[in-house]
Amino acid sequence: MLGAGKIGEALLAGLLAGGRSADDLLFTERHPERAAELSARLGVEAVDVATAAERADVVVFAVKPQDISPVLTELAPVLRPGTLVVSLCAGLPTALFEGALPEGTPVIRVMPNTPMLVGEAMSAISPGTHATDEHLTAVEKMLASVGRVVRVPESQQDAVTALSGSGPAYFFFLVEAMIDAGILLGLPRTVAADLIVQSAFGAARMLRESSDHPVLLREAVTSPAGTTIAAIRELERHGVRAALIAAIEAARDRSVELGKAAR
């Protein structure tokens, strides 16, 4: 694991919880205090990039996209042929890694999201030029320890980034607004938060476990001339649906820009 921030740590913890031995894992971290703390807590060895390249069969990039260049520069001369490279870096295409690393390096691009921290990530994976179905299966197995996985063509990764990669922030934003509404209506913040968070959790379970379309689930709550339809009318009047679609399009466009800037 190159980089042990929140996502890197979450994946390490998920692999350990899924039965992977700490002896099978390594990580790099540029901050010595953070490396020592994480190593002590997880039992995983902290190493430098050269050691990771020498010993690892799979190298996972879990650094911020803007920090990718120095890590690639450091890794390229020491990466062993055939090592599988997995990128968790938003917006960065597989071609960027293939161009910087030794010829023939298999690369898989992954767009995870922050629910990885609680083992409920949604990750989309795409193969680069030299990645095989066997490589994809190995990455699926790795990511299944922290959530669900879907395969998509790399041409769809910017859309995935906008939809599920950034998606948790949209839900948090909505929950924040609903809690504020509860306070406006006279509820204590803690009560409003409990009401909304549990409602969101329950609604998510219904979406996951029901075969019904979201429209049908929403209509089941919407009685004729009732409170819910009055609220839905206001949401539509204020263009909430259109605003959300426009926001996701803007996130897609920004993902495309980040990819172009990194090339």
C-alpha positions in Angstrom: 0.0 0.0 0.0 1.7 3.2 -1.2 0.2 5.8 1.1 -1.6 5.1 4.4 -4.1 7.8 4.7 -7.8 7.1 5.4 -8.4 5.0 2.3 -5.1 3.2 2.5 -5.7 2.4 6.2 -9.3 1.3 5.5 -8.2 -1.1 2.9 -5.4 -2.6 5.1 -7.9 -3.0 8.0 -10.4 -4.6 5.7 -7.9 -7.1 4.3 -6.9 -8.0 7.9 -10.6 -8.3 8.9 -11.1 -10.6 5.9 -8.5 -13.0 7.1 -5.4 -11.7 5.3 -2.3 -12.1 7.5 -0.4 -9.0 8.5 2.7 -10.7 7.3 1.3 -10.6 3.7 0.9 -6.8 3.8 3.3 -3.8 3.6 2.7 -0.1 3.5 4.6 3.1 2.9 4.0 6.4 4.7 6.0 9.6 4.4 5.3 10.7 8.0 7.3 8.6 10.4 5.0 9.2 13.4 2.0 8.1 11.4 3.9 5.0 10.1 4.9 4.0 13.6 1.4 4.4 15.0 -0.3 2.5 12.2 2.2 -0.3 12.2 1.8 -0.7 16.0 -2.0 -0.7 15.7 -2.4 -3.0 12.7 0.7 -5.1 13.0 1.6 -4.3 9.4 5.2 -3.5 8.5 6.0 0.0 7.3 8.7 0.1 4.5 10.1 2.5 1.9 9.0 2.5 -1.7 12.1 0.5 -2.9 11.5 -2.3 -0.3 7.8 -2.4 -1.2 8.7 -2.8 -4.9 11.1 -5.5 -4.2 8.8 -7.6 -2.0 5.3 -7.0 -3.2 3.3 -8.8 -5.9 0.6 -6.1 -5.9 1.3 -2.4 -5.4 -1.7 -0.2 -4.5 -1.5 3.5 -5.0 -3.5 5.2 -2.2 -2.0 8.7 -2.5 -3.7 11.9 -3.5 -3.8 12.5 -7.2 -1.7 15.6 -6.9 1.0 13.6 -5.2 1.3 10.9 -7.8 4.3 12.2 -9.8 7.1 11.9 -7.2 5.8 8.4 -6.1 5.8 7.2 -9.8 9.3 8.6 -10.3 10.5 6.8 -7.2 8.8 3.5 -8.0 9.5 3.2 -11.8 13.2 2.2 -11.6 12.7 -0.5 -8.9 9.3 -2.1 -9.9 9.7 -5.8 -10.7 8.4 -7.0 -14.0 4.9 -8.4 -13.8 4.0 -6.6 -10.6 0.3 -5.7 -10.6 -0.3 -2.0 -10.0 -3.7 -0.9 -8.6 -4.6 2.8 -8.5 -7.2 4.2 -6.1 -6.4 7.8 -7.3 -9.4 9.7 -8.5 -9.3 10.9 -12.1 -6.0 9.4 -13.1 -6.1 7.1 -16.2 -4.3 3.8 -16.4 -2.3 5.2 -19.4 -0.6 7.6 -16.9 0.8 4.7 -14.9 1.6 2.6 -18.0 3.6 5.5 -19.5 5.6 6.0 -16.3 6.2 2.4 -15.3 8.1 -0.4 -17.0 6.7 -1.6 -20.3 4.0 -4.3 -19.9 3.1 -3.4 -16.3 -0.5 -4.5 -15.6 -2.6 -1.6 -14.2 -6.1 -1.6 -12.8 -7.9 1.6 -12.0 -10.3 1.7 -9.0 -12.8 4.3 -8.0 -13.7 3.5 -4.3 -15.5 5.7 -1.9 -15.2 6.7 1.8 -17.7 4.1 3.1 -14.7 1.8 2.8 -13.9 3.1 6.3 -16.9 1.1 7.6 -16.6 -1.8 5.2 -19.4 -0.6 2.9 -17.5 0.8 -0.1 -18.7 0.9 -3.6 -15.7 0.3 -5.9 -15.6 0.3 -9.7 -12.6 -1.3 -11.4 -11.3 -1.0 -15.0 -8.3 -2.8 -16.6 -5.5 -1.1 -18.4 -3.9 -2.4 -21.6 -1.9 -5.2 -20.0 -4.3 -6.3 -17.2 -5.9 -9.7 -17.6 -9.2 -11.2 -16.3 -7.1 -12.9 -13.6 -5.8 -9.6 -12.4 -9.3 -8.2 -12.3 -10.5 -11.2 -10.2 -7.6 -10.7 -7.8 -8.5 -7.0 -7.3 -12.2 -7.9 -6.9 -11.3 -10.3 -4.2 -9.2 -7.7 -2.4 -11.8 -5.0 -2.6 -14.7 -7.3 -1.5 -13.2 -7.2 2.0 -14.4 -3.6 2.3 -17.6 -3.5 0.3 -19.0 -4.2 -3.2 -17.2 -4.2 -6.5 -18.4 -3.7 -10.1 -16.4 -3.8 -13.4 -16.8 -1.0 -15.8 -15.0 0.2 -19.0 -12.4 2.9 -18.2 -14.3 5.3 -20.4 -17.1 5.2 -17.7 -14.7 5.9 -14.7 -15.3 9.7 -14.7 -19.0 9.1 -14.5 -18.4 6.6 -11.6 -16.3 9.2 -9.9 -19.1 11.7 -10.0 -21.8 9.3 -9.0 -20.4 7.0 -6.3 -17.0 8.3 -5.7 -18.4 11.7 -4.7 -21.8 10.3 -3.9 -21.4 10.0 -0.1 -20.9 13.8 0.1 -24.3 14.4 -1.6 -26.0 12.2 1.1 -24.1 13.9 3.9 -25.2 17.3 2.4 -28.8 16.2 2.3 -28.7 14.9 5.9 -27.1 18.1 7.1 -29.9 20.1 5.5 -32.6 17.9 6.9 -31.1 18.2 10.4 -31.1 21.9 10.0 -34.8 21.7 9.0 -35.5 19.7 12.2 -33.9 22.4 14.3 -35.9 25.1 12.5 -39.1 23.1 13.3 -38.1 23.2 17.0 -36.4 19.9 17.6 -33.1 19.6 19.5 -30.1 19.0 17.3 -29.4 15.5 18.8 -33.0 14.4 18.3 -33.1 15.7 14.7 -29.8 14.0 14.0 -31.1 10.6 15.4 -34.3 10.9 13.4 -32.6 11.6 10.1 -29.6 9.3 10.4 -31.7 6.3 11.3 -34.2 7.2 8.5 -31.3 7.3 6.1 -29.9 4.0 7.3 -33.3 2.3 7.1 -34.0 3.8 3.6 -30.7 2.5 2.4 -31.4 -1.0 3.6 -34.8 -0.9 1.9 -33.1 0.2 -1.4 -30.5 -2.6 -1.0 -32.9 -5.4 0.0 -36.0 -4.6 -2.0 -36.4 -5.4 -5.7 -38.7 -2.4 -6.1 -37.6 0.7 -8.1 -36.9 3.8 -5.9 -40.0 5.4 -7.4 -42.2 2.7 -6.0 -40.5 2.9 -2.6 -41.0 6.7 -2.6 -44.7 6.3 -3.7 -45.3 3.9 -0.8 -44.6 6.8 1.6 -46.6 9.3 -0.4 -50.3 9.3 0.5 -52.8 11.3 -1.5 -53.1 14.9 -0.2 -50.7 14.0 2.6 -47.5 15.6 4.1 -45.0 13.8 1.9 -46.5 14.9 -1.4 -46.6 18.5 -0.1 -42.8 18.2 0.5 -42.1 16.5 -2.8 -44.0 19.3 -4.6 -41.6 21.8 -2.9 -38.5 19.8 -3.9 -39.7 19.8 -7.5 -40.7 23.5 -7.4 -37.2 24.4 -6.3 -35.5 22.2 -8.9 -33.8 19.8 -6.5 -33.8 16.9 -9.1 -32.4 19.1 -11.8 -29.8 20.6 -9.5 -28.6 17.2 -8.4 -28.2 16.0 -12.0 -26.3 19.2 -12.8 -24.1 18.8 -9.8 -23.1 15.2 -10.8 -22.4 16.4 -14.4 -20.1 19.1 -12.9 -18.3 16.4 -10.8 -17.9 14.3 -14.0 -16.4 17.2 -15.9 -14.0 18.0 -13.0 -12.8 14.3 -13.0 -12.1 14.6 -16.7 -10.1 17.8 -16.1 -8.0 16.1 -13.4 -7.2 13.3 -15.7 -6.1 15.6 -18.5 -4.0 17.7 -16.2 -2.1 14.7 -14.9 -1.1 13.5 -18.3 
